[in-house]
Amino acid sequence: MRTGGVGAAVAQTLGDAEVDLPVRTFGIPEAFLPHAKRGEVLADIGLTPAEIAGRIGAALTRIAVRPERASTAAGARSATRARTVAAKESQA
């Protein structure tokens, strides 16, 4: 299990802003890891550049297959931008 971290913070911030974007987090599990060189530990937990790139590629492929998700995300971004502009205008 992974807890906290930058990915979790980004996902939470996007969720709080009602931005519907898929977020994949990568991190070191909160568990005892056997002692080894850094590269070996990262390989053991699937955090090599090749493994991360593969997981990102697979996620992007799944998203590309579902175009309705992309249009929903674009709509959410537009709505968020509109709220931001309206808030700034009301403060001016």
Backbone torsions as a table, in degrees:
resi	resn	phi	psi	omega
1	MET	NA	138.2	176.9
2	ARG	-108.3	143.4	178.3
3	THR	-133.2	148.5	175.7
4	GLY	61.8	-159.2	177.3
5	GLY	95.9	172.8	-177.1
6	VAL	-65.7	-42.8	-179.5
7	GLY	-59.8	-42.3	178.5
8	ALA	-65.2	-38.9	179.1
9	ALA	-66.0	-41.6	178.2
10	VAL	-64.2	-46.3	179.7
11	ALA	-60.2	-42.6	179.8
12	GLN	-65.0	-43.6	179.9
13	THR	-63.1	-43.5	177.8
14	LEU	-63.5	-42.9	178.3
15	GLY	-62.7	-43.2	179.0
16	ASP	-62.0	-32.5	179.5
17	ALA	-86.7	5.2	-179.7
18	GLU	58.6	35.6	176.0
19	VAL	-95.8	118.0	-176.1
20	ASP	-91.5	84.2	177.3
21	LEU	-126.3	139.7	176.5
22	PRO	-71.4	136.8	179.3
23	VAL	-127.1	130.4	174.9
24	ARG	-111.1	128.7	178.2
25	THR	-107.4	145.3	178.2
26	PHE	-128.5	137.6	179.5
27	GLY	-171.9	178.3	-179.3
28	ILE	-89.3	129.1	-179.3
29	PRO	-65.0	151.3	178.2
30	GLU	-85.5	78.3	-177.3
31	ALA	-157.5	164.5	176.3
32	PHE	-68.4	129.9	176.6
33	LEU	-113.7	135.4	179.2
34	PRO	-58.8	146.0	178.9
35	HIS	-68.0	134.0	177.7
36	ALA	-168.5	175.9	174.3
37	LYS	-66.1	152.9	-175.8
38	ARG	-51.6	-47.8	-179.1
39	GLY	-60.2	-36.7	179.2
40	GLU	-69.6	-40.9	178.4
41	VAL	-63.2	-46.3	179.9
42	LEU	-62.1	-38.5	177.3
43	ALA	-65.0	-40.5	-179.8
44	ASP	-62.6	-32.2	-177.5
45	ILE	-102.6	9.6	174.3
46	GLY	77.9	29.7	-178.5
47	LEU	-114.6	35.3	172.9
48	THR	-82.2	156.4	178.3
49	PRO	-54.1	-41.0	-179.0
50	ALA	-65.2	-41.6	-179.5
51	GLU	-69.2	-40.2	178.0
52	ILE	-64.2	-45.9	179.1
53	ALA	-60.5	-40.5	178.5
54	GLY	-63.4	-41.8	179.3
55	ARG	-68.0	-38.1	177.3
56	ILE	-66.5	-44.5	178.3
57	GLY	-59.1	-42.7	178.7
58	ALA	-64.1	-40.9	179.1
59	ALA	-65.3	-42.2	179.0
60	LEU	-64.5	-36.1	177.5
61	THR	-64.1	-43.5	178.6
62	ARG	-63.1	-39.7	-180.0
63	ILE	-67.0	-41.8	-178.6
64	ALA	-63.4	-28.4	180.0
65	VAL	-74.4	-22.0	-178.5
66	ARG	-111.2	80.3	-177.0
67	PRO	-63.5	-24.8	179.6
68	GLU	-63.5	-30.6	178.1
69	ARG	-67.4	-41.2	179.9
70	ALA	-63.5	-41.4	-179.7
71	SER	-69.3	-34.1	176.3
72	THR	-65.3	-42.9	179.2
73	ALA	-64.4	-40.9	179.0
74	ALA	-63.7	-40.3	177.8
75	GLY	-64.1	-39.9	178.6
76	ALA	-64.8	-40.7	178.6
77	ARG	-64.1	-41.5	179.3
78	SER	-63.1	-42.8	179.5
79	ALA	-64.9	-40.1	178.9
80	THR	-64.3	-43.9	178.0
81	ARG	-61.2	-42.3	-179.4
82	ALA	-62.3	-41.8	178.5
83	ARG	-65.0	-39.4	-179.9
84	THR	-64.5	-45.3	179.2
85	VAL	-63.1	-44.0	-179.8
86	ALA	-62.8	-40.3	179.5
87	ALA	-65.3	-41.8	179.4
88	LYS	-65.9	-40.0	-179.9
89	GLU	-66.4	-36.2	-179.4
90	SER	-71.6	-24.0	178.7
91	GLN	-82.5	-19.9	-176.1
92	ALA	-76.8	NA	NA
